[in-house]
Amino acid sequence: MKVHVDQDRCCGAGQCVLIAPEVFDQRDEDGIVTLLDPSPAAQEHAATREAAAVCPAAAITIDDDE
């Protein structure tokens, strides 16, 4: 699994951080997503997929081929 975030699309809702705090964080100054782990461990996959699914800005994409 390879995770990508588009900070330009992020609206700072923070759902990703609540769901997968090991993978995502937010910048203090504006709440925009930051990616802590672009290749999360297997135990983080389900939460990472859920975070991508609930992102209101569709700023998180997952590539399973990598």
Residue frames as qw, qx, qy, qz and C-alpha x, y, z in Angstrom:
[[0.000, 0.890, 0.456, 0.000, 0.00, 0.00, 0.00],
 [0.382, 0.049, 0.015, 0.923, 1.23, 3.46, -0.95],
 [0.039, -0.818, -0.518, 0.248, -0.65, 6.49, 0.40],
 [0.311, 0.265, 0.189, 0.893, -0.72, 9.89, -1.30],
 [0.047, -0.753, -0.499, 0.426, -2.19, 13.16, -0.06],
 [0.291, 0.555, 0.300, 0.719, -3.03, 16.25, -2.07],
 [0.273, -0.409, -0.431, 0.757, -2.52, 19.12, 0.34],
 [0.090, 0.004, -0.249, -0.964, -4.04, 21.54, -2.19],
 [0.462, -0.340, -0.641, -0.510, -7.35, 19.64, -2.02],
 [0.407, -0.300, -0.748, 0.430, -7.38, 19.18, 1.76],
 [0.237, -0.711, -0.240, -0.617, -10.03, 21.20, 3.60],
 [0.072, 0.383, -0.620, 0.681, -8.67, 20.46, 7.08],
 [0.733, -0.379, -0.247, -0.508, -11.63, 18.44, 8.34],
 [0.171, -0.550, 0.728, -0.372, -9.29, 16.17, 10.32],
 [0.925, -0.069, 0.086, -0.365, -11.25, 12.94, 9.96],
 [0.794, 0.387, -0.446, 0.144, -8.16, 11.18, 8.65],
 [0.127, 0.495, -0.643, 0.571, -6.21, 12.03, 11.81],
 [0.640, -0.270, 0.390, -0.605, -9.01, 10.78, 14.04],
 [0.960, 0.132, -0.017, -0.245, -9.28, 7.50, 12.13],
 [0.916, 0.172, -0.100, 0.348, -5.60, 6.79, 11.38],
 [0.237, -0.958, 0.161, 0.027, -3.35, 8.86, 13.67],
 [0.719, -0.360, 0.453, 0.385, -0.35, 6.65, 12.90],
 [0.582, 0.351, 0.513, 0.524, -0.57, 7.59, 9.22],
 [0.152, 0.720, 0.293, 0.610, -1.90, 11.18, 9.15],
 [0.320, -0.490, -0.375, 0.719, -1.41, 14.40, 11.06],
 [0.195, 0.892, 0.346, 0.216, -2.40, 18.04, 10.54],
 [0.410, 0.333, -0.156, 0.835, -0.27, 21.16, 10.29],
 [0.250, -0.499, -0.553, 0.618, -0.70, 23.35, 13.35],
 [0.033, -0.263, 0.061, 0.962, -1.03, 26.58, 11.39],
 [0.451, 0.167, -0.271, -0.834, -3.88, 25.64, 9.06],
 [0.732, 0.015, 0.543, -0.411, -5.03, 22.07, 9.74],
 [0.693, 0.503, -0.396, -0.331, -3.92, 20.75, 6.35],
 [0.986, -0.131, 0.102, -0.013, -3.12, 17.04, 6.28],
 [0.099, 0.713, -0.691, -0.055, 0.44, 15.79, 6.52],
 [0.937, 0.088, -0.313, -0.127, 1.43, 12.24, 5.72],
 [0.492, -0.686, 0.522, -0.121, 3.36, 10.55, 8.51],
 [0.508, -0.218, 0.821, 0.142, 3.72, 7.16, 6.84],
 [0.505, 0.435, -0.358, -0.654, 3.35, 6.77, 3.05],
 [0.613, 0.134, -0.758, -0.176, 3.70, 2.98, 3.34],
 [0.557, -0.456, 0.402, -0.566, 1.79, 2.01, 6.50],
 [0.103, -0.195, 0.968, -0.117, 2.11, -1.38, 8.12],
 [0.286, -0.232, -0.847, -0.383, -0.53, -4.00, 7.38],
 [0.203, -0.500, -0.749, 0.384, -2.34, -3.39, 10.67],
 [0.033, 0.485, 0.135, -0.863, -2.94, 0.24, 9.58],
 [0.048, 0.088, 0.716, 0.690, -4.40, -0.61, 6.15],
 [0.094, -0.617, -0.774, -0.102, -8.06, -0.81, 7.17],
 [0.180, -0.771, -0.307, 0.529, -7.96, 2.50, 9.05],
 [0.179, -0.360, 0.377, 0.834, -6.06, 4.16, 6.20],
 [0.019, 0.297, 0.779, 0.551, -8.66, 3.00, 3.67],
 [0.146, -0.743, -0.639, 0.134, -11.46, 4.28, 5.91],
 [0.219, -0.641, -0.042, 0.735, -9.72, 7.65, 6.26],
 [0.099, -0.105, 0.576, 0.805, -9.47, 7.94, 2.48],
 [0.055, -0.475, -0.822, -0.310, -13.12, 6.96, 2.07],
 [0.191, -0.797, -0.526, 0.228, -14.44, 9.57, 4.51],
 [0.327, -0.280, 0.094, 0.898, -12.21, 12.45, 3.36],
 [0.335, 0.758, 0.445, -0.339, -14.69, 15.15, 2.27],
 [0.197, 0.819, -0.287, -0.455, -12.19, 16.66, -0.16],
 [0.954, 0.274, 0.090, 0.076, -10.98, 13.34, -1.62],
 [0.086, 0.897, -0.432, 0.048, -7.45, 14.48, -0.80],
 [0.469, -0.439, 0.766, -0.025, -6.22, 10.97, 0.10],
 [0.825, 0.357, -0.308, -0.312, -5.55, 8.32, -2.51],
 [0.668, -0.396, 0.630, -0.013, -4.24, 4.81, -2.07],
 [0.599, 0.523, -0.542, -0.271, -2.22, 2.83, -4.55],
 [0.880, -0.280, 0.346, -0.168, -2.29, -0.89, -3.84],
 [0.875, 0.453, -0.122, 0.116, 0.14, -1.81, -6.60],
 [0.280, 0.727, -0.484, 0.398, 3.22, -0.47, -4.84]]
